Amino acid sequence: MATPPPLNPQPKKTGCAKGCLFVAVIGFVAIMLIGVIGNLVSNMGWKKDRPSILASVEQALDAGDYQRAFLLAAPHQFRNDSELTALVARAQGLKRASAERTHQERIATLVTEIKIAQGEQREKKLEQLVALAPNTNEFPEELRAIREKIKQRQEEARAKAEAERQAELKRKEQQKKEKARLAMEAMLAEFKWRYHVTTDELTSKPTYLAVVKSINQVSFDFPYQGIQRGALMLRTHPQHGKDLILRVEKGQMLVRSYEDTAVKVVFDEGSPISYRVVGPSDHGTTSLFIRDYSGFVGRMMKAKKVKVSVPFYQQGNVVFEFNVSDFDSDRYLNKK
């Protein structure tokens, strides 16, 4: 019986690995040889051409053409040839000397022009002379005045720049304050009184409401968790009369609907005042009615802020602070 072939037959080994390595080594050696041969050829060429190149550079320098000397020497500076290096240094000296001659010629030309110039033209040329030759002894009196004038202009320019910088800083600060003011107004808008008028279905007469949210936020434990604010409401109802209501979105106020309890209220920085409160007739736990509507509103209209401390189940006494400074009784009763 024939033996079955293996499930994963091994590929036959070839000579590629050894052959490829051999080719790579040969290639590397060839590249190195080409580089060595190139350097040898280059050095041989340099040895051959060196005398003529040095002579050409020196000839250019003797003619005062340092730019051509630089151009001829540049391709060979990497060889660190001492004679070539000395010629390049000589070219650099010629360049500096040429620049100095041009500078002195410009000064001499200016001095000549100043001697015949008048008025504003003379003053401009004197300023140019100060810029070109700060320590010149020409025209001492005039240049002293020019230097003072230039100094004054520089000081004025610095003062102007500083004034502009300060003005820019002030403008940015004002923008920052205005942005903060608008942000504060936008935030406080949420805590201003809001006025509403609805119609009582039974009597068809208006019901007037004024509501303000608390400045502070509160967050209770489960199952009443979540950030919320309290709301203080004034209501004038055609059937029920005037009511003062404090409510929250969720929570369990420890206030009974069948008998009065007390809460503490502070107007501005005054002493706490006890107010009788009672829960709603539906036995809800998220609102309470404050007794003595007239006394409370009378004090409130003289105050800027009001704090009300209310007991909550498993939360203790929770204080709600209200900004009441913008309360408008005419808007409340729809007289405006």
ABEGO torsion letter per residue (X at the ends): XBBBBBABBBBBBBAAAAAAAAAAAAAAAAAAAAAAAAAAAAAAAAAAAAAAAAAAAAAAAAAGBAAAAAAAAAAAAAAGBAAAAAAAAAAAAAAAAAAAAAAAAAAAAAAAAAAABBEAAAAAAAAAAAAABAABABGAAAAAAAAAAAAAAAAAAAAAAAAAAAAAAAAAAAAAAAAAAAAAAAAAAAABBBBBBBBBAAAGBBBBBBBBBBABBBBBBOAABEBBBBBBBBBBBAAAEBBBBBBBABEBBBBBAABBBBBBBBBEABBBBBBBBBBBAAGBAABBBBBGAAAAAAAAAABABBBBBBBBBGAEBBBBBBBAAABBAAAAAGAX
